[in-house]
Amino acid sequence: PEDISFDILENGEWGDAVQRDKIIAQQLNAIGMKVNVKPIPGTQLADLRKKGDFDVITGGSVYQGQTPYAFYDSILSSKKIGIEYNWGRIKNAEVDGLLKKMSSTADTEEVKKHVHAIERYMVEQVPMIPLANIGASAEYSTKDWVGWPDKDNPYTISAPWSGPPDNIQTLLSLKPATQ
């Protein structure tokens, strides 16, 4: 690994992400790689992601939905090269076909079959290491309002950062609590 050298580009406005990257770099340097963290302005990083002009970046997809479809679609769909999270410019007709099949079925066994094929492709062909470093959580009270997403009805991610579609759907689903 001593001949492996790269910079991790990170949004300089996200202090927690920069610190996470420094820990990753420290661990990789400890095994002989030469890894630096380069915090840059978020707008500059967004431009580099869209162009594919980087060696290593972090960031990623927010897992949403009842199946892994949204995650894999956002990082692997040829239609999303340079947008969403397909910054690696992954283009594979077979994977696109698997994603299309997955999006059109609710059959759990069929979804699993497609996911296994996509995961095999990820392991063998995609230079990406999925990490989970943030959870999607929110606190709420049912004292005055009911209808919040929960484990029995996870219709949205109601975390404040999840954005308009989820937050609007959550607000429209709330009803006054009966007293």
Backbone torsions as a table, in degrees:
resi	resn	phi	psi	omega
1	PRO	NA	-6.0	-176.2
2	GLU	-65.6	-19.6	178.6
3	ASP	-92.6	5.8	178.0
4	ILE	-95.1	122.6	-177.6
5	SER	-142.8	131.9	177.6
6	PHE	-162.2	163.6	174.4
7	ASP	-105.8	139.1	171.1
8	ILE	-95.8	117.1	177.1
9	LEU	-86.5	134.9	-178.0
10	GLU	-141.5	151.6	175.4
11	ASN	-65.3	113.4	-176.8
12	GLY	-66.0	-14.7	179.6
13	GLU	-84.3	-7.5	-177.9
14	TRP	-108.3	86.7	-176.7
15	GLY	-56.7	-38.5	-179.8
16	ASP	-65.8	-38.6	179.5
17	ALA	-68.9	-39.3	177.8
18	VAL	-61.9	-43.5	178.9
19	GLN	-64.5	-40.8	176.5
20	ARG	-59.3	-44.5	179.9
21	ASP	-64.3	-35.8	177.7
22	LYS	-64.4	-36.7	176.6
23	ILE	-66.5	-43.5	177.4
24	ILE	-60.4	-47.2	-180.0
25	ALA	-61.4	-42.2	178.8
26	GLN	-59.6	-43.4	-179.9
27	GLN	-67.1	-39.6	178.8
28	LEU	-70.7	-37.9	176.3
29	ASN	-63.4	-34.3	-179.7
30	ALA	-64.5	-23.2	177.9
31	ILE	-100.7	11.2	171.9
32	GLY	106.3	-3.0	176.9
33	MET	-79.9	165.5	175.2
34	LYS	-116.5	99.4	-174.0
35	VAL	-124.1	130.0	177.1
36	ASN	-119.6	151.0	174.3
37	VAL	-104.4	128.6	179.5
38	LYS	-120.9	97.1	174.5
39	PRO	-71.8	132.2	178.4
40	ILE	-135.0	161.9	179.4
41	PRO	-57.9	143.2	-177.5
42	GLY	-55.9	-39.4	-180.0
43	THR	-66.4	-37.8	177.5
44	GLN	-66.4	-41.7	178.7
45	LEU	-63.4	-41.2	179.0
46	ALA	-60.8	-41.8	178.0
47	ASP	-63.4	-43.6	179.6
48	LEU	-64.4	-38.8	177.5
49	ARG	-61.7	-47.6	-178.8
50	LYS	-60.0	-38.0	-179.2
51	LYS	-82.4	-16.5	-174.8
52	GLY	74.6	25.4	-175.6
53	ASP	-96.6	74.5	-179.9
54	PHE	-164.0	162.1	171.4
55	ASP	-96.8	-50.1	-179.2
56	VAL	-140.5	131.0	173.1
57	ILE	-134.3	164.9	173.2
58	THR	-120.0	175.4	-177.3
59	GLY	115.4	165.5	-179.1
60	GLY	178.3	-166.0	-173.4
61	SER	-81.3	148.2	170.8
62	VAL	-94.6	122.1	-178.8
63	TYR	-73.7	117.2	179.9
64	GLN	-132.1	144.5	174.1
65	GLY	107.0	178.5	-175.9
66	GLN	-89.1	-12.7	176.9
67	THR	-129.6	168.8	177.8
68	PRO	-74.1	5.1	-175.9
69	TYR	-52.5	-52.4	-174.8
70	ALA	-59.6	-39.7	179.1
71	PHE	-62.7	-53.9	-177.5
72	TYR	-66.4	-37.5	178.6
73	ASP	-61.5	-41.4	-176.9
74	SER	-70.3	-28.5	-177.4
75	ILE	-102.1	-14.5	-173.8
76	LEU	-123.1	-17.5	-175.7
77	SER	-65.1	130.7	177.4
78	SER	-60.7	-27.9	179.7
79	LYS	-69.1	-14.3	-174.6
80	LYS	-113.6	23.9	177.7
81	ILE	-63.0	123.5	179.3
82	GLY	80.9	-4.8	175.8
83	ILE	-126.5	173.7	-174.1
84	GLU	49.0	-117.0	-175.3
85	TYR	-128.2	14.7	176.5
86	ASN	-87.3	58.5	-178.9
87	TRP	-74.1	-20.4	178.5
88	GLY	-80.6	0.7	177.1
89	ARG	58.9	43.5	178.9
90	ILE	-70.8	127.5	178.8
91	LYS	-139.9	111.2	-178.2
92	ASN	-148.6	116.3	-176.4
93	ALA	-61.5	-37.3	179.7
94	GLU	-64.4	-43.5	178.7
95	VAL	-66.0	-40.8	176.3
96	ASP	-58.4	-40.4	177.9
97	GLY	-65.2	-41.5	177.8
98	LEU	-63.7	-40.2	178.0
99	LEU	-63.5	-41.8	179.0
100	LYS	-62.4	-44.5	178.2
101	LYS	-62.6	-42.1	-178.7
102	MET	-64.0	-36.9	-177.9
103	SER	-71.0	-17.0	-175.1
104	SER	-107.6	14.9	178.5
105	THR	-135.3	149.5	172.9
106	ALA	-111.9	2.6	-179.7
107	ASP	-71.7	114.5	-175.2
108	THR	-57.5	-42.3	-178.9
109	GLU	-67.2	-38.1	177.7
110	GLU	-67.0	-42.2	177.1
111	VAL	-59.2	-46.1	179.3
112	LYS	-57.9	-42.6	179.6
113	LYS	-60.1	-44.9	179.6
114	HIS	-67.7	-40.4	179.0
115	VAL	-62.4	-43.2	179.4
116	HIS	-60.6	-41.6	178.6
117	ALA	-65.5	-41.5	178.8
118	ILE	-66.2	-41.0	178.9
119	GLU	-64.1	-37.6	176.5
120	ARG	-61.2	-45.1	177.3
121	TYR	-60.1	-44.3	179.4
122	MET	-57.6	-48.6	-176.9
123	VAL	-64.1	-40.6	-173.7
124	GLU	-86.4	-27.5	-168.7
125	GLN	-126.2	-19.2	-171.4
126	VAL	-102.6	121.1	179.7
127	PRO	-80.3	67.6	-176.0
128	MET	-142.3	143.3	176.5
129	ILE	-120.5	101.3	177.5
130	PRO	-67.2	128.7	175.5
131	LEU	-125.2	147.9	173.9
132	ALA	-111.9	117.1	-179.3
133	ASN	-131.0	6.9	178.9
134	ILE	-146.1	136.6	177.4
135	GLY	-101.0	156.6	176.8
136	ALA	-103.3	105.8	-179.3
137	SER	-141.3	159.8	177.3
138	ALA	-153.6	152.1	175.8
139	GLU	-111.2	143.4	178.2
140	TYR	-152.3	164.9	177.7
141	SER	-120.2	141.6	176.6
142	THR	-97.5	12.1	-179.8
143	LYS	-60.9	-46.8	-176.5
144	ASP	-109.2	-24.9	-176.3
145	TRP	-135.0	140.9	176.5
146	VAL	-124.8	165.2	-179.8
147	GLY	105.5	11.5	178.8
148	TRP	-67.0	150.0	173.4
149	PRO	-63.8	141.8	177.7
150	ASP	-149.2	-174.3	-175.4
151	LYS	-63.2	-27.6	178.8
152	ASP	-85.3	-20.7	179.8
153	ASN	-144.1	72.9	-176.4
154	PRO	-84.6	62.5	-172.9
155	TYR	-74.0	-17.8	175.6
156	THR	-148.2	169.7	166.5
157	ILE	-99.0	111.0	-173.6
158	SER	-93.4	19.7	175.9
159	ALA	-64.2	143.9	-177.4
160	PRO	-55.0	-32.4	-177.6
161	TRP	-83.0	-3.7	-174.4
162	SER	-71.3	-19.0	170.8
163	GLY	96.4	177.4	-172.7
164	PRO	-54.8	-49.1	-175.0
165	PRO	-57.3	-47.5	-178.8
166	ASP	-69.2	-46.0	-176.7
167	ASN	-66.8	-38.4	177.8
168	ILE	-66.7	-44.1	178.6
169	GLN	-61.6	-39.9	177.5
170	THR	-61.7	-49.1	-179.5
171	LEU	-60.3	-40.0	-179.3
172	LEU	-71.8	-18.1	-179.8
173	SER	-90.5	-10.8	-178.2
174	LEU	-78.0	145.7	177.9
175	LYS	-134.1	148.5	178.5
176	PRO	-59.3	140.0	176.0
177	ALA	-71.7	141.2	177.2
178	THR	-78.3	137.9	-175.8
179	GLN	-109.9	NA	NA
